[in-house]
């Protein structure tokens, strides 16, 4: 029988993690009781957060925005590289338009996004 992880249990696990983090280091053996306890507390927190604080997959426009920011690339330069107008890029980023498969492929190449990542979003 699996026990439900309540908010109280979750908060206790978070507190215990805070206590264990300074004690368990990279040099601590994985068999050390404190290391094992830290892993168990982390599993509790992870399971609770998956249920109560789910993170949705970003859509393609959010991935594009993130990569543009990471690459520090201006929209005008990006538009030139993928062969569309800057206004079309704005439409992609606002969600008003979806890129064609050809343009999506150019986006992936330009921003170094794996095609399977773009297709799964």
C-alpha distances in whole Angstrom, upper triangle without the diagonal:
4,6,10,13,15,19,19,17,19,22,21,20,23,25,24,25,28,29,28,30,33,32,30,33,34,35,32,30,27,26,27,24,25,25,22,21,23,21,17,19,20,17,16,19,19,16,17,21,20,18,21,24,24,27,29,31,35,37,40,43,41,40,44,45,43,45,48,47,46,49,51,53,55,54,58,58,54,56,59,57,55,58,57,59,57,57,55,53,52,51,48,47,47,46,49,49,47,49,50,48,52,51,47,48,51,49,46,49,51,48,46,43,41,42,38,37,40,39,35,36
4,7,9,12,16,16,14,15,19,18,17,20,22,21,22,25,26,25,27,30,29,28,30,31,33,30,28,25,24,25,23,23,23,20,18,20,18,15,16,17,14,12,15,16,12,13,17,16,15,17,20,21,24,26,28,32,34,37,39,37,37,41,41,39,41,44,44,42,46,48,49,51,51,55,54,51,53,56,53,52,55,54,56,54,54,52,49,49,48,45,44,44,42,46,46,44,46,47,46,49,48,45,46,48,46,43,46,47,44,43,40,38,39,36,34,37,36,32,33
4,6,9,13,13,11,12,16,15,14,18,20,19,20,23,24,23,25,29,28,27,30,31,32,29,28,25,25,25,22,22,22,19,17,19,18,14,14,16,13,11,14,15,12,12,16,16,14,16,19,20,23,26,28,32,34,38,40,37,37,41,41,39,41,44,43,42,46,47,49,51,51,54,54,51,53,56,54,52,55,54,56,54,54,52,49,49,48,45,44,44,42,46,46,45,46,48,47,50,49,45,47,49,46,44,47,48,45,43,40,39,40,37,35,38,37,34,34
4,6,10,11,9,10,14,14,14,16,18,18,19,22,23,23,25,28,28,27,30,31,33,30,30,26,26,27,24,23,23,21,19,19,18,15,14,15,13,10,12,13,10,9,13,13,11,12,16,17,21,23,26,29,32,35,37,34,35,38,38,36,39,42,41,40,43,45,47,48,48,52,52,49,50,53,52,50,53,52,53,51,51,49,46,46,45,43,41,41,39,43,43,42,44,46,45,48,47,43,45,47,44,42,45,46,43,42,39,38,39,36,34,36,35,32,31
4,7,8,6,7,10,11,10,12,15,15,16,19,20,20,21,25,25,24,27,28,30,28,27,24,25,25,22,21,21,19,16,16,16,13,11,12,11,7,9,11,8,6,10,11,10,11,14,15,19,22,24,27,30,34,35,32,33,37,36,34,36,39,38,37,41,42,44,46,46,50,49,47,48,52,50,48,51,50,51,49,49,47,45,44,43,41,39,39,38,41,42,41,43,45,44,47,46,42,43,45,42,40,43,44,41,40,37,36,38,35,32,35,35,31,30
4,5,5,6,9,10,11,12,14,15,17,19,20,21,22,26,26,26,28,30,32,30,30,27,27,27,24,23,23,21,18,18,18,15,13,15,14,10,10,13,11,8,11,13,11,10,13,16,19,22,25,28,31,35,36,33,34,37,37,35,37,40,38,38,42,43,45,46,46,50,50,47,49,52,51,49,52,51,52,50,49,48,45,44,44,41,39,39,38,41,43,42,44,46,45,48,47,43,45,47,44,42,45,45,42,41,39,38,40,37,34,36,36,33,32
4,5,5,6,9,10,10,12,14,15,17,19,20,21,24,25,25,28,29,32,29,30,28,28,27,25,23,23,22,19,18,19,16,13,14,14,11,10,13,12,8,10,13,11,10,12,15,18,21,25,27,30,34,34,31,32,36,35,33,36,38,36,36,40,41,43,44,44,48,48,46,47,51,49,48,51,50,50,48,47,46,44,42,42,40,38,37,37,40,42,41,43,45,45,48,46,43,44,46,43,41,44,44,41,40,38,38,39,37,34,36,36,33,31
4,5,5,6,9,10,11,12,14,16,17,18,20,23,23,24,27,29,31,28,29,27,27,26,23,21,22,21,17,17,18,16,13,15,15,11,11,14,14,11,13,16,15,13,16,19,22,25,28,30,34,37,38,35,35,39,38,36,38,41,39,38,42,43,45,47,47,51,51,49,51,54,52,51,54,53,53,51,50,50,47,45,45,43,41,41,40,44,45,44,46,49,48,51,49,46,47,49,46,44,47,47,43,43,41,41,42,40,37,39,40,36,35
4,5,5,6,9,10,10,12,14,15,16,18,21,21,21,24,26,28,25,26,24,24,23,20,18,19,17,14,14,15,12,10,12,12,8,9,12,11,9,12,15,14,13,16,18,21,25,27,30,33,36,38,34,35,38,38,35,38,41,39,38,41,43,45,47,47,51,51,48,50,53,52,50,54,53,53,51,51,50,47,46,46,43,41,41,41,44,45,44,46,48,47,50,49,45,46,48,45,43,46,46,42,42,39,39,41,38,35,38,38,35,34
4,5,5,6,9,10,11,13,14,15,16,20,20,20,23,25,27,24,25,23,24,23,20,18,18,17,14,13,14,12,9,10,10,7,6,9,9,7,9,12,12,11,12,15,18,21,24,26,30,33,34,31,31,35,34,31,34,37,35,34,38,39,41,43,43,47,47,44,47,50,48,47,50,49,50,47,47,46,43,42,42,40,37,37,37,41,42,41,42,45,44,47,45,42,43,44,41,39,42,42,39,38,36,36,38,35,32,34,35,32,31
4,5,5,6,9,10,11,13,14,15,18,19,20,22,25,27,25,26,24,25,23,21,18,19,18,15,14,15,14,10,11,13,10,8,12,13,10,11,15,15,13,14,17,20,23,26,28,32,35,35,32,32,36,35,32,35,37,35,34,38,39,42,43,44,47,47,45,47,50,49,48,51,50,51,48,48,47,44,43,43,41,38,38,38,42,43,42,44,47,46,49,47,43,45,46,43,41,44,44,40,39,37,38,40,37,34,36,38,34,33
4,5,5,6,9,10,11,12,14,17,17,18,21,24,25,23,24,22,22,21,18,16,17,16,13,12,14,12,9,11,13,10,9,13,14,12,14,17,17,16,17,20,23,26,29,31,35,37,38,35,35,39,37,35,37,40,38,37,40,41,44,46,47,50,50,48,50,53,51,51,54,53,54,51,51,50,47,46,46,44,42,42,42,45,47,45,47,50,49,51,49,46,47,49,45,43,46,46,42,42,39,40,42,39,37,39,40,37,35
4,5,5,6,9,10,10,12,15,15,15,18,21,23,20,21,19,19,18,15,13,14,13,10,9,10,9,5,7,9,7,7,10,11,10,12,15,16,15,16,19,21,24,27,29,32,35,36,33,33,36,35,33,35,38,36,34,38,39,42,44,45,48,48,46,48,51,49,48,52,51,52,49,49,48,45,44,45,42,40,40,40,44,45,43,45,47,46,49,47,43,44,46,43,41,43,43,40,39,37,37,39,36,34,36,37,34,33
4,5,5,6,9,10,11,14,15,15,18,20,22,20,22,20,21,20,17,15,15,15,12,10,12,11,7,8,11,9,7,10,12,11,11,15,16,15,15,18,19,23,25,27,31,33,34,30,31,34,33,30,32,35,33,32,35,36,39,41,42,46,45,43,46,48,47,46,49,49,49,47,47,46,43,42,42,40,37,38,38,42,43,42,43,46,45,47,45,42,43,44,41,39,41,41,37,37,35,35,37,35,32,35,36,33,32
4,5,5,7,9,10,12,14,15,17,20,22,20,22,21,22,19,17,14,15,16,12,11,14,13,9,11,14,12,11,14,16,14,15,18,19,18,18,21,23,27,29,31,34,37,37,34,34,37,36,33,35,38,35,34,38,39,42,44,45,48,48,46,48,51,50,49,52,52,52,49,50,49,46,45,46,43,40,41,41,45,46,45,46,49,48,50,48,45,46,47,44,42,44,44,40,40,38,39,41,39,36,38,40,37,35
4,5,5,6,9,11,11,12,15,18,20,17,19,17,18,16,13,10,12,12,9,8,11,10,7,10,12,11,11,14,16,15,16,19,20,20,20,23,24,28,30,32,36,38,39,35,35,39,37,34,37,39,37,35,39,40,43,45,46,50,49,47,50,53,51,50,54,53,54,51,52,51,48,47,48,45,42,43,43,47,48,47,48,50,49,51,49,46,47,48,45,43,45,45,41,40,39,39,41,39,36,39,40,37,36
4,5,5,6,9,10,10,13,15,17,15,17,16,17,15,13,10,10,11,9,6,9,10,6,7,11,10,9,12,15,14,15,18,19,19,19,21,22,26,27,29,33,35,36,32,32,35,34,31,33,36,34,32,35,37,40,42,43,47,46,44,47,49,47,47,50,50,51,48,49,48,45,44,45,42,39,40,41,44,45,44,45,47,46,48,46,43,44,45,41,39,41,41,38,37,35,35,38,36,33,36,37,34,33
4,6,6,8,10,11,13,16,18,16,19,18,20,17,16,12,13,15,12,9,12,13,10,11,14,14,12,15,18,17,17,20,22,21,20,22,23,27,29,30,34,36,37,33,33,36,34,31,33,36,33,32,35,36,39,41,43,46,46,44,47,49,47,47,51,50,51,48,49,48,45,44,45,43,40,40,41,45,46,45,46,48,47,49,47,44,45,45,42,40,42,42,38,37,36,37,39,38,35,37,39,36,35
4,6,7,7,9,12,16,17,15,17,17,18,15,14,10,12,14,11,9,13,14,11,12,16,15,15,17,20,19,20,23,24,24,23,26,27,31,32,34,37,40,40,37,36,39,38,35,37,39,37,35,38,39,43,45,46,50,49,47,50,53,51,51,54,54,54,52,52,52,48,48,49,46,43,44,45,49,50,48,49,52,51,52,51,47,48,49,45,43,45,45,41,40,39,40,43,41,38,40,42,39,38
4,6,5,6,9,13,14,11,14,13,15,12,11,7,8,10,8,6,10,11,10,11,14,14,14,16,19,19,20,22,24,24,24,26,26,30,31,33,37,39,40,36,35,39,38,34,36,39,36,34,37,39,42,45,46,49,48,46,50,52,50,50,53,53,54,51,52,51,48,47,49,46,43,44,45,48,49,48,48,51,49,51,49,46,46,47,44,42,44,44,40,39,38,38,41,39,36,39,41,38,37
4,5,5,7,11,13,11,14,14,16,13,13,9,9,12,11,8,11,13,11,11,15,15,14,16,19,19,19,22,24,24,23,25,25,28,30,31,35,36,37,34,33,36,35,31,33,35,33,31,34,35,39,41,43,46,45,43,46,49,46,46,50,50,51,48,49,49,45,45,46,43,40,42,42,46,47,45,46,48,47,48,47,43,44,44,41,39,41,41,37,36,35,35,38,37,34,37,39,36,35
4,6,7,11,12,11,15,15,17,14,15,11,11,15,13,11,14,16,15,15,18,19,18,20,23,23,23,25,28,27,26,28,28,32,33,34,38,39,40,36,35,38,37,33,35,37,35,32,36,37,40,43,44,48,47,45,48,50,48,49,52,52,53,50,51,51,47,47,48,46,43,44,45,49,50,48,49,51,50,51,49,46,46,47,44,42,43,43,39,38,37,38,41,40,37,40,42,39,38
4,6,10,10,9,12,13,14,11,11,8,9,12,12,10,13,15,14,15,18,19,19,21,23,24,24,26,29,29,28,30,30,34,35,36,40,41,42,39,38,41,40,36,37,40,37,35,38,40,43,46,47,51,49,48,51,53,51,51,55,55,56,53,54,54,50,50,51,48,46,47,48,51,52,50,51,53,52,53,51,48,48,49,46,44,45,45,41,40,39,39,43,41,38,41,43,41,40
4,7,8,6,9,10,11,9,10,7,6,10,10,8,10,13,13,13,16,18,17,19,21,23,23,25,27,27,27,28,28,32,32,34,38,39,40,37,36,39,38,34,35,38,36,33,36,38,41,44,46,49,48,46,49,51,48,49,52,53,54,51,53,52,48,48,49,47,44,46,46,50,50,48,48,51,49,50,49,45,45,46,43,41,42,42,39,37,36,37,40,38,36,39,41,38,38
4,5,5,9,10,13,11,13,10,9,12,13,11,13,16,16,15,18,20,20,20,23,25,24,26,29,29,28,29,29,32,32,34,37,38,40,36,35,37,37,33,34,37,34,32,34,36,39,42,44,47,46,44,47,49,46,47,51,51,52,50,51,51,47,47,48,46,43,45,45,49,49,47,47,49,48,49,47,44,44,44,42,39,40,40,37,35,35,35,38,37,35,38,40,37,37
4,6,8,9,12,12,14,12,10,13,15,13,13,17,17,16,18,21,21,21,24,26,25,26,29,30,29,29,29,32,32,33,36,37,39,35,33,36,36,32,32,35,33,30,33,35,38,41,43,46,44,42,46,47,45,45,49,50,51,49,50,49,46,46,48,45,42,44,45,48,48,46,46,48,46,47,46,42,42,42,40,37,38,38,35,33,33,33,36,35,33,36,38,36,36
4,6,9,11,10,14,12,10,14,16,14,15,18,19,18,21,23,23,24,27,28,28,29,32,33,32,33,32,35,35,37,40,41,42,39,37,40,39,36,36,39,37,34,36,38,41,45,47,50,48,46,49,51,48,48,52,53,54,52,54,53,49,50,51,48,46,48,48,52,52,50,49,51,49,50,49,46,45,46,43,41,41,42,39,36,36,36,39,38,36,39,41,39,39
4,6,8,7,10,9,7,10,12,11,12,15,16,16,19,21,21,22,24,26,26,28,31,31,31,31,32,35,35,37,40,41,43,39,38,41,40,37,37,40,38,35,38,40,43,46,48,51,49,47,51,52,50,50,54,54,56,54,55,54,50,51,52,49,47,48,49,52,52,50,50,52,50,51,50,47,46,47,45,42,43,43,40,38,37,37,40,38,37,40,42,39,39
4,5,5,9,9,7,9,12,12,12,15,17,17,18,21,22,22,24,26,27,28,31,32,31,32,32,35,35,37,41,42,44,40,39,42,42,38,38,42,40,37,40,42,45,48,49,53,51,49,52,53,51,51,54,55,57,55,56,55,51,52,53,50,48,50,50,53,53,51,51,52,50,51,50,47,46,48,45,42,43,44,41,38,38,37,40,38,36,40,41,39,39
4,6,8,9,6,7,10,10,9,12,14,14,15,18,19,19,21,23,24,25,27,29,29,29,29,32,32,35,38,39,41,38,36,40,40,36,37,40,39,36,38,41,43,47,48,51,49,47,50,52,49,49,53,53,55,53,54,53,49,50,51,48,46,47,47,51,51,48,48,50,48,49,48,45,44,46,43,40,41,42,39,37,36,35,38,35,34,37,39,36,37
4,6,8,7,6,10,11,11,12,15,16,16,19,21,21,22,25,26,27,29,30,31,31,32,35,35,38,41,42,44,41,40,43,43,40,40,44,42,39,42,45,47,50,52,55,53,51,54,56,53,52,56,57,58,57,58,56,53,53,54,51,49,51,50,54,54,51,51,53,51,52,52,48,47,49,47,44,45,46,43,40,39,38,41,38,37,41,42,39,39
4,6,5,6,9,10,11,13,14,15,17,19,20,21,23,25,26,27,29,30,31,32,32,36,36,38,42,44,45,42,41,44,44,40,41,44,42,40,43,45,48,51,52,55,54,51,55,56,54,53,57,58,59,57,58,57,54,54,55,52,49,51,51,55,55,52,53,54,52,54,53,49,49,50,48,45,46,47,44,42,41,40,43,40,39,42,43,40,41
4,5,5,6,9,10,11,12,14,15,17,18,20,21,23,24,26,27,29,29,30,32,35,36,38,42,44,45,42,41,44,44,41,42,45,43,41,44,46,49,52,53,56,55,52,55,58,55,54,58,59,60,58,59,57,54,54,55,52,50,51,51,54,55,53,53,55,53,55,54,50,50,51,49,46,48,48,45,43,42,41,44,41,39,43,44,41,41
4,5,5,6,9,10,10,12,14,15,16,18,20,21,22,24,26,27,27,28,29,33,34,36,40,42,43,40,39,42,42,38,39,42,40,38,41,43,46,49,50,54,52,50,53,55,53,52,56,56,58,55,56,55,52,52,52,50,47,48,48,52,53,51,51,53,51,53,52,48,48,50,47,44,46,46,43,41,40,40,42,40,38,41,42,39,39
4,5,5,6,9,10,11,12,14,15,16,18,20,21,22,25,26,26,27,27,31,31,34,37,39,41,37,36,39,39,35,36,40,38,35,38,40,43,46,47,51,49,47,50,52,50,49,53,53,55,53,54,52,49,49,50,47,45,46,46,50,50,48,48,50,48,50,49,45,45,46,44,41,43,43,40,38,37,36,39,37,35,38,39,36,36
4,5,5,6,9,10,11,13,14,15,17,19,20,21,23,25,25,26,27,30,31,33,37,39,41,38,36,40,40,36,37,41,39,37,40,42,45,48,48,52,51,48,51,53,51,50,54,54,55,53,54,53,50,50,50,47,45,46,46,50,50,48,48,50,48,50,49,45,45,47,44,41,43,44,41,39,37,36,39,36,34,38,39,35,36
4,5,5,6,9,10,11,12,14,15,17,18,20,22,23,23,24,26,29,31,33,37,39,41,37,36,40,40,36,38,41,39,37,40,42,45,48,48,52,51,48,51,54,51,51,54,54,55,53,54,53,49,49,50,47,45,46,45,49,50,48,48,50,49,51,50,46,46,48,45,42,44,45,41,40,38,37,40,37,35,38,39,36,36
4,5,5,6,9,10,11,12,14,15,16,18,20,21,21,22,23,27,28,30,34,36,37,34,33,37,36,33,34,37,35,33,37,38,41,44,45,48,47,45,48,50,48,47,51,51,52,50,51,50,46,46,47,44,41,43,42,46,47,45,46,48,46,48,47,43,43,45,42,39,41,42,38,36,35,35,37,35,33,36,37,34,34
4,5,5,6,9,10,10,12,14,15,16,19,20,20,21,22,25,26,28,32,34,36,32,31,35,35,32,33,36,35,32,36,38,40,43,44,47,46,44,46,49,46,45,49,49,51,49,49,48,45,45,45,42,40,41,41,45,45,43,43,45,43,45,44,41,41,42,40,37,39,40,36,34,33,32,34,32,30,33,34,31,31
4,5,5,6,9,10,11,12,14,15,17,18,19,20,22,25,26,29,33,35,37,34,33,36,36,33,35,38,37,35,38,40,42,45,46,49,48,46,48,51,48,47,51,51,52,50,51,49,46,46,46,43,41,42,41,45,46,44,44,46,45,47,46,42,43,44,41,39,41,42,38,37,35,34,36,33,31,34,35,32,32
4,5,5,6,9,10,11,12,14,16,16,17,19,20,24,26,28,32,34,36,32,32,35,35,32,34,37,35,33,37,39,41,44,44,48,47,45,47,50,48,47,50,50,51,49,49,48,45,44,45,42,40,40,40,44,44,43,44,46,45,47,45,42,42,44,41,39,41,41,38,36,34,34,36,34,31,34,35,32,31
4,5,5,6,9,10,10,12,14,15,15,16,18,21,22,25,28,31,32,29,28,32,31,28,30,33,32,30,33,35,38,40,41,44,43,41,44,46,44,43,47,46,47,45,46,44,41,41,41,39,36,37,37,41,41,39,40,42,41,43,42,38,39,40,37,35,37,38,34,33,31,30,33,30,28,31,32,28,28
4,5,5,6,9,10,11,13,14,15,15,17,20,21,24,28,30,32,29,28,32,32,29,31,34,33,31,34,36,39,41,41,45,44,41,44,46,44,43,47,46,48,46,46,44,41,41,41,38,36,37,37,40,41,39,40,41,40,42,41,38,38,40,37,35,37,38,34,33,31,30,32,29,27,30,31,27,27
4,5,5,6,9,10,11,12,13,15,17,20,22,25,29,31,33,30,30,33,33,30,33,36,34,33,36,38,40,43,43,46,46,43,45,48,46,45,48,48,49,47,47,45,43,42,42,39,37,38,37,41,41,40,41,43,42,44,43,39,40,42,39,37,39,40,37,35,33,32,34,31,29,32,32,29,28
4,6,5,6,9,10,10,11,13,15,18,20,23,26,29,30,27,27,31,30,27,30,33,31,30,33,35,37,39,40,43,43,40,43,45,43,42,46,45,46,44,44,43,40,39,39,37,34,35,34,38,39,37,39,41,40,42,41,37,38,40,37,35,37,38,34,33,31,31,33,30,27,30,31,27,26
4,6,5,6,9,10,10,10,12,15,17,20,23,26,28,25,24,28,28,25,27,30,29,28,31,33,35,37,37,41,40,38,40,43,41,39,43,42,43,41,42,40,37,37,37,34,32,33,32,36,36,34,36,38,36,39,38,34,35,37,34,31,34,35,31,30,28,27,29,26,24,26,27,24,23
4,6,5,7,9,10,10,13,16,18,21,24,27,29,26,26,30,30,27,29,33,32,30,34,36,37,40,39,43,43,40,42,45,42,41,44,44,45,43,43,41,39,38,38,35,33,34,33,36,37,35,36,38,37,40,39,35,36,38,35,33,36,37,33,32,29,29,30,27,25,27,28,24,24
4,6,5,6,8,10,13,16,18,21,25,28,29,26,27,30,30,28,30,33,32,31,34,36,38,40,39,43,43,40,42,45,43,42,45,44,45,43,43,41,39,38,38,35,33,33,32,36,37,35,37,39,38,41,40,36,38,39,36,34,37,38,34,34,31,31,32,29,27,29,29,26,25
4,5,5,5,7,9,13,15,18,21,24,26,23,23,27,26,24,27,29,28,27,31,32,34,36,36,40,39,37,39,42,40,39,42,41,42,39,39,38,35,34,34,32,29,30,29,33,34,32,34,36,35,38,37,33,35,36,33,31,34,35,31,30,28,28,29,27,24,26,27,23,22
4,6,6,5,8,11,13,16,19,22,24,21,22,25,25,23,26,29,28,27,30,32,34,35,35,39,39,35,37,40,38,37,40,39,40,38,38,36,34,33,33,30,28,28,27,31,32,30,32,34,33,36,34,31,32,34,31,29,32,33,30,29,26,25,27,24,21,23,24,20,19
4,6,6,10,12,15,18,21,24,26,23,24,28,28,26,28,31,30,30,33,35,36,38,37,41,41,38,39,43,41,39,42,41,42,40,40,38,35,35,34,32,30,30,28,32,33,31,33,35,35,38,36,33,34,36,33,32,35,36,32,32,29,28,29,26,24,26,26,22,21
4,6,10,12,16,18,21,25,26,23,24,28,27,25,28,31,30,29,33,34,36,37,36,40,41,38,39,42,41,39,42,41,42,39,39,37,35,34,33,31,29,29,28,31,32,31,34,36,36,38,37,33,35,37,34,33,36,36,33,33,30,30,31,28,25,27,27,24,22
4,6,10,13,15,18,22,22,19,21,24,23,22,25,27,26,26,29,30,32,33,33,37,37,34,36,39,38,36,39,38,38,36,36,34,32,31,30,28,26,26,25,28,30,29,31,33,33,36,34,31,33,34,31,29,33,33,29,29,26,27,28,26,23,24,25,22,20
4,6,10,12,15,19,20,17,18,22,21,20,23,25,24,24,28,29,30,32,31,35,35,32,33,37,35,33,36,35,36,34,34,32,30,29,28,26,24,24,23,26,27,26,28,30,30,32,31,27,29,31,28,27,30,30,27,27,24,24,25,22,19,21,21,18,16
4,7,9,12,15,16,14,14,18,18,16,19,22,21,21,24,25,27,28,27,31,31,28,30,33,32,30,33,32,33,31,30,29,26,25,25,22,20,21,20,24,24,23,25,27,27,29,28,24,26,28,24,23,26,27,23,23,20,21,22,20,16,17,19,16,13
4,6,9,12,14,12,13,16,16,15,18,20,20,21,24,25,26,27,26,29,30,26,28,31,29,27,30,29,30,28,28,26,24,23,22,20,18,18,17,20,21,20,21,24,24,26,25,21,23,25,22,21,24,25,22,22,19,19,19,17,14,15,16,13,10
4,6,9,12,10,10,13,14,13,15,18,18,18,21,23,23,25,23,27,27,24,25,28,26,24,27,26,28,26,26,24,21,21,21,17,16,17,16,19,19,17,19,21,20,23,21,18,20,22,19,17,21,21,18,18,15,15,16,14,11,11,12,9,7
4,7,8,6,7,10,11,10,12,15,15,16,18,20,20,21,20,23,24,20,21,25,23,21,24,23,24,22,22,20,18,18,17,14,13,14,13,16,16,15,16,19,19,21,19,16,18,19,16,15,19,19,16,16,13,14,15,14,10,10,12,10,7
4,6,5,7,9,10,11,13,14,16,17,19,20,19,20,18,22,22,19,19,23,21,19,22,20,21,20,20,17,15,15,14,11,10,11,10,13,13,11,13,15,15,18,16,13,16,17,14,14,18,18,15,16,13,14,14,13,10,8,10,9,5
4,5,5,6,9,10,11,12,14,15,16,18,17,18,16,19,19,15,16,19,18,15,18,17,18,17,17,15,12,13,13,9,9,11,9,13,11,9,10,12,12,15,12,9,12,13,10,10,14,14,12,13,10,12,11,12,9,6,9,9,6
4,5,5,6,9,10,10,12,14,15,16,15,15,13,16,17,14,14,18,17,15,17,15,16,15,14,12,10,10,10,6,5,7,7,10,10,9,10,13,14,16,13,11,14,14,11,12,15,14,12,14,12,14,14,15,12,10,12,13,10
4,5,5,6,9,10,11,12,14,15,15,16,14,18,18,15,16,20,19,17,20,18,19,17,17,16,13,12,13,10,7,9,10,13,13,12,13,17,17,19,16,14,16,16,13,13,16,15,13,14,12,15,15,16,12,11,14,13,10
4,5,5,6,9,10,10,12,14,14,15,14,18,17,14,16,19,17,16,19,18,19,18,18,17,13,14,15,11,10,12,12,16,15,13,13,16,16,17,15,12,14,14,10,10,13,13,10,11,8,11,12,13,9,8,12,12,9
4,5,5,6,9,10,10,12,11,12,11,14,14,10,12,15,14,12,15,15,16,14,15,13,10,11,12,9,7,11,11,14,13,12,11,14,15,15,12,10,12,12,8,9,12,10,8,10,9,12,12,14,11,9,13,14,12
4,6,5,6,9,10,10,10,11,10,13,14,11,13,16,15,15,17,16,16,14,15,14,10,10,12,10,7,10,11,14,15,14,14,17,18,19,15,14,16,15,11,12,15,13,10,13,12,15,16,18,15,13,16,17,14
4,5,5,6,9,10,10,12,12,16,16,13,16,18,17,17,20,19,20,17,18,18,14,14,16,13,11,13,15,18,18,17,17,20,20,21,18,15,17,16,13,13,15,13,10,12,11,14,16,17,14,13,17,17,14
4,5,5,6,8,8,11,11,15,13,11,14,16,14,14,18,18,19,16,18,17,14,15,17,14,12,15,16,19,19,17,16,19,19,19,16,14,15,14,10,10,12,10,6,8,8,12,14,16,13,12,16,17,15
4,6,5,6,5,7,8,11,10,8,11,13,12,13,16,15,16,13,16,15,11,12,15,13,11,14,16,18,18,17,16,19,19,19,15,14,15,14,10,11,13,10,7,10,11,15,16,19,16,15,18,19,17
4,5,5,7,9,10,13,13,11,14,17,16,16,19,19,19,16,18,18,14,14,17,15,12,15,17,20,20,20,19,22,23,23,19,18,19,17,14,15,16,13,10,13,13,17,19,21,18,17,21,21,19
4,5,8,11,13,16,14,13,16,18,16,17,21,21,21,19,21,21,17,18,20,18,15,18,20,23,23,22,21,23,23,23,20,18,19,17,14,14,15,13,9,11,12,15,18,20,17,17,21,21,19
4,5,9,11,13,11,10,14,15,13,15,18,19,19,17,20,20,16,17,20,18,16,19,21,23,23,22,20,23,22,21,19,17,18,16,13,13,13,10,8,10,12,15,18,20,18,17,21,22,21
4,7,10,12,10,10,14,15,14,16,19,19,19,16,19,19,15,16,19,18,16,19,21,23,23,22,21,24,24,23,20,19,20,18,15,16,16,13,11,13,15,19,21,23,21,20,24,25,23
4,6,8,7,7,10,11,11,12,15,15,15,13,16,16,12,14,17,16,14,17,19,21,21,20,19,21,22,21,17,17,18,15,12,14,14,10,9,13,14,18,20,23,20,19,23,24,22
4,5,5,6,9,10,11,13,14,14,13,10,13,14,11,12,15,14,13,16,18,20,19,20,18,21,22,21,17,18,19,16,14,16,16,12,12,16,17,21,22,25,23,21,24,26,23
4,6,5,6,9,10,10,12,11,9,6,9,10,7,8,11,11,10,13,15,16,16,16,15,18,19,18,15,15,17,14,12,15,16,12,12,16,17,20,21,24,21,19,22,24,22
4,5,5,6,9,10,10,9,8,5,9,10,8,10,13,13,13,15,18,18,17,18,16,19,20,19,15,17,18,15,13,17,17,13,14,18,19,22,23,26,24,22,24,27,25
4,5,5,6,9,10,10,10,8,12,13,10,13,16,15,15,18,20,20,19,19,17,19,20,18,15,16,17,13,12,15,14,10,12,15,17,20,21,24,23,21,24,26,24
4,5,5,6,8,9,9,8,11,11,8,11,13,12,12,15,17,18,16,16,14,16,17,15,12,12,13,10,8,11,11,8,9,12,14,17,17,21,19,17,20,22,21
4,5,5,6,5,6,5,9,8,6,9,11,11,12,15,16,16,14,14,12,14,16,14,10,12,13,10,9,13,13,10,12,15,16,19,19,22,21,18,20,23,21
4,6,5,6,7,8,11,11,10,13,15,14,15,18,20,20,18,17,15,16,17,14,12,14,14,11,11,14,13,10,13,16,18,20,20,24,23,20,23,26,24
4,6,8,10,11,14,13,11,15,16,15,16,19,20,21,18,17,14,15,15,13,10,12,12,8,8,11,10,7,10,13,14,17,17,21,20,18,20,23,22
4,6,9,10,13,11,9,13,14,12,14,17,17,18,15,14,10,11,12,9,6,9,9,5,6,9,9,7,10,12,13,16,15,18,18,15,17,21,20
4,7,9,12,10,10,14,14,13,15,18,18,18,15,15,11,12,13,10,8,11,11,8,10,13,12,11,14,16,17,19,18,21,21,18,20,23,22
4,7,8,6,7,10,11,11,13,15,16,15,12,12,10,11,13,11,8,11,13,10,11,14,14,13,15,18,18,20,19,22,22,18,20,23,22
4,5,5,7,9,10,11,13,14,16,14,13,14,12,14,16,15,12,14,16,14,13,17,17,15,17,20,20,23,22,25,24,21,23,26,24
4,5,5,6,9,10,11,12,14,14,13,14,13,16,18,17,13,15,17,15,13,17,18,15,16,20,20,23,22,25,24,21,23,25,23
4,5,5,6,9,10,10,12,11,11,13,13,15,18,18,14,16,19,17,15,19,20,18,18,22,22,25,24,26,25,21,23,26,23
4,5,5,6,9,10,11,9,8,10,9,11,15,14,11,13,15,14,13,16,18,16,17,20,19,22,21,23,22,18,20,22,20
4,5,5,6,9,10,10,9,10,9,12,15,14,10,11,14,12,10,14,15,13,13,17,16,19,18,21,19,16,18,21,18
4,5,5,6,8,8,9,11,11,15,17,17,14,14,17,16,14,17,19,16,16,19,19,22,21,23,21,18,20,22,19
4,5,5,6,5,5,8,9,13,16,16,13,14,17,16,14,17,20,18,18,21,19,22,21,23,21,17,19,21,18
4,6,5,6,5,6,7,10,13,14,11,10,14,13,11,14,16,15,14,17,16,18,17,19,17,14,15,17,14
4,6,8,8,9,10,14,16,17,13,13,16,15,12,14,17,15,14,17,16,18,18,20,17,14,17,18,15
4,6,8,10,12,16,18,19,16,15,19,19,16,18,21,19,18,21,19,22,21,22,20,17,19,19,16
4,5,7,10,13,16,18,15,14,18,18,15,17,20,19,18,21,18,20,19,20,18,15,16,17,14
4,7,10,13,16,18,15,15,19,19,17,19,22,21,21,23,21,23,22,23,21,18,18,20,17
4,7,9,13,14,12,12,16,16,14,17,20,19,19,21,19,21,19,20,19,15,16,18,15
4,7,9,11,9,9,12,13,12,14,17,17,17,19,16,18,15,17,16,12,12,15,13
4,6,8,6,6,9,10,9,11,14,14,14,16,14,16,13,16,15,11,12,15,13
4,5,5,6,8,10,10,12,14,15,16,18,16,16,13,15,16,12,12,15,15
4,6,5,6,9,10,10,12,14,15,16,14,14,10,13,14,10,10,13,14
4,5,5,6,9,10,11,12,14,15,14,14,12,14,16,13,13,16,17
4,5,5,6,9,10,10,12,14,13,14,12,15,15,12,13,16,16
4,5,5,6,9,10,10,12,10,11,8,11,11,8,9,13,12
4,5,5,6,9,10,10,9,9,7,11,11,9,10,14,14
4,5,5,6,8,10,10,11,10,14,14,11,13,17,16
4,5,5,6,8,8,10,9,13,12,9,12,15,14
4,6,5,5,4,6,6,10,9,7,10,13,13
4,6,5,7,8,8,12,12,11,14,16,16
4,6,8,11,11,15,14,13,16,18,18
4,6,9,11,14,12,11,15,17,16
4,6,9,12,11,11,14,16,15
4,6,9,7,7,10,12,12
4,5,5,7,9,10,11
4,5,5,6,9,10
4,5,5,6,9
4,5,5,6
4,6,6
4,6
4
